[in-house]
Amino acid sequence: MSPAEHKILRESEEQHWWYAVLHQLVLAEMHAHVKPGAAVLDAGCGTGGMMARLAKWDIQGVDISAAAVSHCHERGLHEARQASVCELPFPDASFDSVLSLDVLYHQEVHETSALDEMARVLRPGGLMILNLPAMNCLRGAHDKAVCGSRRYTACHMRDLLRKRRFEVRMIHYWNAWLFLPLLAWRWWSRRSRECRSDLRSMPEMMNRILMRAGHLDARLCRHVRPPFGSSIFAVAHRPETV
């Protein structure tokens, strides 16, 4: 991602409705399954929006981008360091939980190496939380702008986790309510010469309405499990014994 996109990302993480919904999904799982003070890694922490919300835990973050890490440090998140998720600079079984949000799909990330590394640094019984962009039909200018090279299905994600002997607790699509409008928008964007992400500011009232609808969608998707959505959320445990 370019420095300009990192700047947009930082601004979006602080106010955009989509990030508010994603962060709430993560926090709900963390509060339910990970004790306060436990060691947590944000693998591909970006500009630190999620890290900033995990102050109850012993949080560390890595990102391959120096610009992203600089934004983290500006937030006061000095536990962030520059490193690749494919070569994590930590000993085996260092963390009680590892989370990685919209990272594996980036073109500079080798998904199998990254997952192997996350599994390596996660303690037996530890919690893995993943979020990834879903469905190739939703590819568009946004993916190009943020250097995204692949999208996922629930079946593919489940296979990736099971191959590493994770016990999959939950996988579901979310942001299903906007699937059809997004499908049309991304189809149009693939035909546009403009390369820009979808992360843009919007009027406060519209952002508030979308946030409420997004939270409702996420709760429903958790239980109804629709076969489509713009993102996939997964929670899994590393077995106590392998």
MARLUMZA-526674 format. One record per residue (C-alpha): residue in one letter; x, y, z. Coordinates in nm, 4 decimals, always signed. Layout:
BAKE type        x        y        z
BAKE    A        X        Y        Z
...
END
This chain:
BAKE type        x        y        z
BAKE    M  +0.0000  +0.0000  +0.0000
BAKE    S  +0.1123  +0.3539  -0.0703
BAKE    P  +0.1800  +0.6054  +0.2108
BAKE    A  -0.1316  +0.7936  +0.0950
BAKE    E  -0.3483  +0.4835  +0.1424
BAKE    H  -0.1957  +0.4266  +0.4868
BAKE    K  -0.2984  +0.7803  +0.5805
BAKE    I  -0.6527  +0.7117  +0.4594
BAKE    L  -0.6502  +0.3825  +0.6504
BAKE    R  -0.5538  +0.5502  +0.9755
BAKE    E  -0.8287  +0.8094  +0.9409
BAKE    S  -1.0824  +0.5417  +0.8481
BAKE    E  -0.9948  +0.3144  +1.1413
BAKE    E  -1.0859  +0.5916  +1.3813
BAKE    Q  -1.4321  +0.6701  +1.2428
BAKE    H  -1.5494  +0.4536  +0.9501
BAKE    W  -1.8526  +0.2326  +1.0236
BAKE    W  -1.6997  -0.0803  +0.8666
BAKE    Y  -1.4020  -0.0742  +1.1015
BAKE    A  -1.6281  -0.0146  +1.3997
BAKE    V  -1.8203  -0.3326  +1.3149
BAKE    L  -1.5048  -0.5388  +1.2553
BAKE    H  -1.3422  -0.4219  +1.5780
BAKE    Q  -1.6554  -0.5112  +1.7741
BAKE    L  -1.6515  -0.8622  +1.6248
BAKE    V  -1.2929  -0.9069  +1.7397
BAKE    L  -1.3469  -0.7569  +2.0847
BAKE    A  -1.6462  -0.9813  +2.1516
BAKE    E  -1.4308  -1.2908  +2.0907
BAKE    M  -1.1391  -1.1545  +2.2893
BAKE    H  -1.3523  -1.0740  +2.5937
BAKE    A  -1.5173  -1.4167  +2.5750
BAKE    H  -1.2069  -1.6300  +2.5317
BAKE    V  -0.8858  -1.4436  +2.6245
BAKE    K  -0.8080  -1.3282  +2.9785
BAKE    P  -0.7041  -0.9650  +3.0304
BAKE    G  -0.3256  -0.9322  +3.0387
BAKE    A  -0.2708  -1.2300  +2.8086
BAKE    A  -0.0097  -1.1991  +2.5340
BAKE    V  -0.1709  -1.1056  +2.2013
BAKE    L  -0.0213  -1.0494  +1.8558
BAKE    D  -0.1792  -0.8379  +1.5839
BAKE    A  -0.0127  -0.9917  +1.2760
BAKE    G  -0.0299  -0.7226  +1.0109
BAKE    C  -0.1366  -0.4443  +1.2445
BAKE    G  -0.1534  -0.1700  +0.9812
BAKE    T  -0.1775  +0.1754  +1.1353
BAKE    G  -0.2816  +0.0390  +1.4756
BAKE    G  -0.6585  +0.0834  +1.4875
BAKE    M  -0.7196  -0.2620  +1.6374
BAKE    M  -0.4151  -0.2490  +1.8645
BAKE    A  -0.5441  +0.0721  +2.0194
BAKE    R  -0.8594  -0.1126  +2.1286
BAKE    L  -0.6746  -0.3994  +2.2942
BAKE    A  -0.5270  -0.2113  +2.5875
BAKE    K  -0.6569  -0.4758  +2.8340
BAKE    W  -0.4155  -0.7277  +2.6860
BAKE    D  -0.0381  -0.7444  +2.6468
BAKE    I  -0.0554  -0.6483  +2.2795
BAKE    Q  +0.2241  -0.6514  +2.0235
BAKE    G  +0.1990  -0.5849  +1.6522
BAKE    V  +0.3990  -0.6336  +1.3358
BAKE    D  +0.3586  -0.4890  +0.9886
BAKE    I  +0.5863  -0.5053  +0.6862
BAKE    S  +0.5270  -0.1366  +0.6074
BAKE    A  +0.7493  +0.1211  +0.7740
BAKE    A  +0.4801  +0.3847  +0.7072
BAKE    A  +0.2196  +0.1763  +0.8910
BAKE    V  +0.4489  +0.1203  +1.1895
BAKE    S  +0.5233  +0.4937  +1.1982
BAKE    H  +0.1503  +0.5636  +1.2287
BAKE    C  +0.1328  +0.3134  +1.5167
BAKE    H  +0.4155  +0.4902  +1.6983
BAKE    E  +0.2420  +0.8262  +1.6452
BAKE    R  -0.0586  +0.6759  +1.8252
BAKE    G  +0.1686  +0.5784  +2.1146
BAKE    L  +0.1662  +0.2108  +2.0154
BAKE    H  +0.5373  +0.1480  +2.0541
BAKE    E  +0.4820  -0.2275  +2.0767
BAKE    A  +0.4452  -0.2288  +1.6959
BAKE    R  +0.7507  -0.3232  +1.4942
BAKE    Q  +0.8385  -0.3660  +1.1302
BAKE    A  +0.8433  -0.7315  +1.0268
BAKE    S  +0.6828  -0.9706  +0.7806
BAKE    V  +0.3968  -1.1940  +0.8919
BAKE    C  +0.5775  -1.4646  +0.6922
BAKE    E  +0.8806  -1.4399  +0.9243
BAKE    L  +0.7544  -1.3422  +1.2673
BAKE    P  +1.0360  -1.2322  +1.5016
BAKE    F  +0.9088  -1.4263  +1.8038
BAKE    P  +0.9890  -1.7643  +1.9626
BAKE    D  +0.7540  -2.0595  +1.9339
BAKE    A  +0.4379  -2.0471  +2.1481
BAKE    S  +0.4812  -1.6801  +2.2462
BAKE    F  +0.1170  -1.5685  +2.2388
BAKE    D  -0.2168  -1.6649  +2.3904
BAKE    S  -0.3973  -1.5185  +2.0908
BAKE    V  -0.3063  -1.4154  +1.7353
BAKE    L  -0.5309  -1.2011  +1.5224
BAKE    S  -0.4835  -1.1032  +1.1600
BAKE    L  -0.7323  -0.8747  +0.9899
BAKE    D  -0.7429  -0.8482  +0.6110
BAKE    V  -0.3746  -0.9352  +0.5776
BAKE    L  -0.3428  -1.2739  +0.4049
BAKE    Y  -0.4971  -1.1451  +0.0851
BAKE    H  -0.2257  -0.8867  +0.0181
BAKE    Q  -0.0014  -0.9558  -0.2773
BAKE    E  +0.3198  -0.9365  -0.0739
BAKE    V  +0.1960  -1.2017  +0.1716
BAKE    H  +0.2468  -1.5743  +0.1099
BAKE    E  -0.0663  -1.7081  +0.2771
BAKE    T  +0.0634  -2.0550  +0.3708
BAKE    S  +0.3899  -1.9212  +0.5154
BAKE    A  +0.2026  -1.6560  +0.7107
BAKE    L  -0.0462  -1.9055  +0.8559
BAKE    D  +0.2345  -2.1450  +0.9455
BAKE    E  +0.4122  -1.8640  +1.1295
BAKE    M  +0.0985  -1.7573  +1.3156
BAKE    A  +0.0404  -2.1174  +1.4210
BAKE    R  +0.4034  -2.1472  +1.5335
BAKE    V  +0.3915  -1.8470  +1.7683
BAKE    L  +0.0488  -1.9382  +1.9106
BAKE    R  +0.0497  -2.1381  +2.2334
BAKE    P  -0.1374  -2.4695  +2.2574
BAKE    G  -0.5000  -2.3877  +2.3322
BAKE    G  -0.4505  -2.0353  +2.1984
BAKE    L  -0.7085  -1.8399  +2.0004
BAKE    M  -0.6716  -1.7440  +1.6323
BAKE    I  -0.8946  -1.4712  +1.4875
BAKE    L  -0.8941  -1.4011  +1.1137
BAKE    N  -1.0885  -1.1647  +0.8922
BAKE    L  -1.0521  -1.1691  +0.5148
BAKE    P  -1.2160  -1.0176  +0.2070
BAKE    A  -1.4630  -1.2600  +0.0515
BAKE    M  -1.5560  -1.3743  -0.2975
BAKE    N  -1.3669  -1.3033  -0.6184
BAKE    C  -1.6781  -1.1518  -0.7747
BAKE    L  -1.6256  -0.8544  -0.5390
BAKE    R  -1.2812  -0.7733  -0.6744
BAKE    G  -1.2506  -0.4153  -0.7936
BAKE    A  -1.0470  -0.0970  -0.7868
BAKE    H  -1.0390  -0.1128  -0.4074
BAKE    D  -0.8374  -0.4368  -0.4154
BAKE    K  -0.5908  -0.2880  -0.6616
BAKE    A  -0.5482  +0.0282  -0.4547
BAKE    V  -0.4683  -0.1650  -0.1352
BAKE    C  -0.2604  -0.4319  -0.3162
BAKE    G  -0.5060  -0.7145  -0.2563
BAKE    S  -0.4415  -1.0175  -0.4749
BAKE    R  -0.6916  -1.2832  -0.3600
BAKE    R  -1.0317  -1.3209  -0.1963
BAKE    Y  -1.1648  -1.6098  +0.0067
BAKE    T  -1.4583  -1.8411  +0.0547
BAKE    A  -1.5612  -1.9967  +0.3854
BAKE    C  -1.4692  -2.3436  +0.2560
BAKE    H  -1.1207  -2.2317  +0.1575
BAKE    M  -1.0607  -2.0651  +0.4915
BAKE    R  -1.1816  -2.3725  +0.6786
BAKE    D  -0.9445  -2.5928  +0.4762
BAKE    L  -0.6490  -2.3626  +0.5450
BAKE    L  -0.7131  -2.3776  +0.9201
BAKE    R  -0.7760  -2.7520  +0.9351
BAKE    K  -0.4586  -2.8279  +0.7411
BAKE    R  -0.2762  -2.6644  +1.0311
BAKE    R  -0.4800  -2.8765  +1.2740
BAKE    F  -0.6757  -2.5854  +1.4124
BAKE    E  -1.0075  -2.6585  +1.5785
BAKE    V  -1.2432  -2.4286  +1.3901
BAKE    R  -1.4939  -2.2723  +1.6280
BAKE    M  -1.6739  -2.0391  +1.3909
BAKE    I  -1.6603  -1.9173  +1.0305
BAKE    H  -1.9185  -1.6871  +0.8808
BAKE    Y  -1.9602  -1.4244  +0.6140
BAKE    W  -2.0658  -1.0772  +0.7195
BAKE    N  -2.1617  -0.7469  +0.5593
BAKE    A  -2.4140  -0.9539  +0.3652
BAKE    W  -2.6720  -0.6745  +0.3559
BAKE    L  -2.4526  -0.4708  +0.1198
BAKE    F  -2.3498  -0.7608  -0.1020
BAKE    L  -2.5586  -0.6700  -0.4077
BAKE    P  -2.4776  -0.2947  -0.4028
BAKE    L  -2.1091  -0.3816  -0.3571
BAKE    L  -2.1236  -0.6314  -0.6408
BAKE    A  -2.2548  -0.3605  -0.8747
BAKE    W  -2.0077  -0.1015  -0.7478
BAKE    R  -1.7053  -0.3291  -0.7824
BAKE    W  -1.8184  -0.4398  -1.1319
BAKE    W  -1.8274  -0.0757  -1.2345
BAKE    S  -1.4931  +0.0029  -1.0661
BAKE    R  -1.3194  -0.2750  -1.2598
BAKE    R  -1.4066  -0.0810  -1.5743
BAKE    S  -1.2911  +0.2522  -1.4410
BAKE    R  -0.9398  +0.3835  -1.4941
BAKE    E  -0.9362  +0.5343  -1.1453
BAKE    C  -0.7520  +0.3253  -0.8876
BAKE    R  -0.8716  +0.4181  -0.5401
BAKE    S  -0.9871  +0.2362  -0.2311
BAKE    D  -1.3416  +0.2502  -0.0972
BAKE    L  -1.2178  +0.4034  +0.2279
BAKE    R  -1.3492  +0.7571  +0.2189
BAKE    S  -1.5057  +0.9866  +0.4757
BAKE    M  -1.8811  +1.0366  +0.4677
BAKE    P  -2.1376  +1.2551  +0.6456
BAKE    E  -2.1588  +1.1746  +1.0159
BAKE    M  -2.5291  +1.0870  +1.0071
BAKE    M  -2.4837  +0.8441  +0.7169
BAKE    N  -2.1845  +0.6855  +0.8892
BAKE    R  -2.3934  +0.6417  +1.2067
BAKE    I  -2.6811  +0.4788  +1.0172
BAKE    L  -2.4473  +0.2418  +0.8325
BAKE    M  -2.2770  +0.1536  +1.1601
BAKE    R  -2.6060  +0.0523  +1.3231
BAKE    A  -2.7059  -0.1500  +1.0189
BAKE    G  -2.3603  -0.3089  +1.0066
BAKE    H  -2.3749  -0.4174  +1.3715
BAKE    L  -2.7190  -0.5700  +1.3143
BAKE    D  -2.5931  -0.7489  +1.0027
BAKE    A  -2.2929  -0.8906  +1.1897
BAKE    R  -2.5136  -1.0269  +1.4710
BAKE    L  -2.7536  -1.1869  +1.2240
BAKE    C  -2.4740  -1.3338  +1.0120
BAKE    R  -2.3254  -1.4969  +1.3199
BAKE    H  -2.6441  -1.7000  +1.3672
BAKE    V  -2.8050  -1.7241  +1.0222
BAKE    R  -2.4773  -1.7892  +0.8335
BAKE    P  -2.5701  -1.6557  +0.4863
BAKE    P  -2.3692  -1.8025  +0.1951
BAKE    F  -2.2354  -1.4627  +0.0904
BAKE    G  -2.0943  -1.1375  +0.2251
BAKE    S  -1.8081  -0.8997  +0.1569
BAKE    S  -1.5931  -1.0419  +0.4395
BAKE    I  -1.5327  -1.3689  +0.6240
BAKE    F  -1.4716  -1.3861  +0.9988
BAKE    A  -1.3128  -1.6956  +1.1520
BAKE    V  -1.2278  -1.8044  +1.5056
BAKE    A  -1.0223  -2.1170  +1.5789
BAKE    H  -0.8184  -2.2749  +1.8590
BAKE    R  -0.4813  -2.4385  +1.8401
BAKE    P  -0.5180  -2.7857  +1.9969
BAKE    E  -0.3659  -2.8435  +2.3389
BAKE    T  -0.1803  -3.1429  +2.1915
BAKE    V  -0.0808  -3.2065  +1.8313
END
